[in-house]
Amino acid sequence: MYPQITAKQWAAYARRCARMPAHLGGLIGIQDRRGYMHAVVCYTVDRPFLDGTRIFRLHDLILAHLPGQTLGLALAACADQLATEFGCTGITVDLPAAANAAQGASTQAMLQLAGFNIAGVKLLRTPAIAGTCAGTSSRYLESTAYQPLVTGGPINQPCSATAPG
């Protein structure tokens, strides 16, 4: 998934994730009865909404591509268990736009079979390198940026888990 990442960089990243307080984030490892690791997944507990609700977010998935639903169901059961433990109201999974479309499609299909649904699309834009506009300072850009019209009045309000079976 990240061919530019070295084993040393991955180990450093994994150590940082593993040192986080469990209620904020960490790593999930899924292994079979023989001790073979089939998945390593990072998780974070996010509060993306103003009302303070928590979302359990899975990201940076490293999954073995195995036939059947067992791995997806085990991941879903583990995520359910941790999300409940941390008081989360939902579980999201961040899947990168895969360089290998077949690999990305099989991961998405496996997760959908485990009960995950597509709930939206996340778009990413890499910001331009600072200073590419000759003679333009960031203060100038900040002061001339579009400012929305503000009026008075109220605002309108519209794991240790195993796969079942």
N, C-alpha and C positions, 0 to 999 in steps of 0.2 A: 504494500500500500504506500509506503514511503521509501522508495529505493535509495534516496539520497541520505537517509539516516543510517549512521553506523551503529554497530552493536554497542559501542561505548556510549554514544548519545542516548540510545534507547535505555540502557541500564541506568543512566543518570536520571532520565525522565521517570522511569519506573520507581526509582528510589524516592524522588520528590513526591510522586503520587501516593506511595505507600506510607510516607511520613505525615500526610495530612490527617487531621482528626477525622475519624470515620464518618461523623455526622455531616462533614463538609465535602468529602470526596475520598477517592481511593481507587484501588484496583480490585477487580473481580477475576478470579481464576476458576475455570471449570475443567475438572479432570474426571476421567472415568475410574472405575473400581481398580483398574490395574495401575493407576497413578499417572497415566498419560494425560498431559495438558492439551486440551482441545480449543480453549479460548482464553484470551486475556483481554479484559475490557476495562477502560477507565470510566469512572462515574464521578459526577459532582451533584450536589444538592443546590439547586438554583432557586432564587426568588424573583422570577421575571415579572411578576405582577404587582401592582400598587397595593393590593389587598393583603400581601404578605404570604400568599399560598406558596407552597414549595413544590418544585418539580424535580423528579429524579431523572437526571440526564446521563445517558450512556453515550460515550464517544470514544474515538480511537480504538475501534474494534479490531482485534486480530482473531480471526475465526478459522478453524480448520473447515474445509469444505467436505462434509460428510453426507452420505445419502440419508434420507429420512428427516424426521422432525425432532429427534431427541435433543440435539444441541440447542436449537431454537427454543424448545420448551423448557430446557434446563435454565437457559439464560433468562427467559421470561419469569420463571418461578423464583429465581434468585433476585431479580430486579423487583418483583412483587414483594418479596419478603423484606428487602432493605428499604424500599419505598414506604412500606407500612411502618417499619421500625422508626424511620426518620420523619413520619408525619407528612409525607408527600401526597399530593392530590392527583398526580399523573406521572407517567413515565414517557420520556422522549428518547429517540435514538438518532444520533447524528451520523448519517452515512455520507462519505465523500463522493463526489462525482468521480467514479472509478475510471482510471485509465483503461482498464480492461472491462468493457461494458458487460460481458458475460458474467464476470466475477461479481460486479455490483448488482446485477439483476438477480443472481442466485442468492446473495445475502439478503436482498430486499424480499424475495419470495419466501425464504426461510423464516424471516421475522414476521411476515404477514401470516404464514401458517401457524405461527406461535401466538397470534392474536393482536399483533400490532397493525395499526391502520395508518395510511398516509393522511397526515393532518395539515400539511402545508408544504411550502417550498422555501428553503432558505437560500438567499442569493448572497454572493460574496463579491466584493469589489476591492481590489488591492489599491490603496491610496497612491496617488502620484508621489514621486520622490520630491521631498522638500526642496524648494529653490529652483524648480524647473521653469517658473515664470520669471524671466530675467527682470530684475529691478522691482519686483513686487514683494512687499513684505507681508508676513502673516497678519500683522496688525491692520494693514490696509484691507486685506481680504475679510478680516473679522468685522471691521467697521462698516463695510459695504455689503455684507451678506444680507440676504432677504430676511426681514423681520416680520413675523405674522402680526396682523392687526389684533390687538387685545381690547376687548370691550368689557364693561362692567356687567354683572349679572351672573346667574348660575350657569354652570357648565352642563351641557346635555349629557345624560348618562344612557346610552343605549343598553456467591454464596454457598451456604450449606444446603441449599435447596436442591432437590432432584426433580427431574422431569416427571410429570404425572403419567400414570399408566404403566 
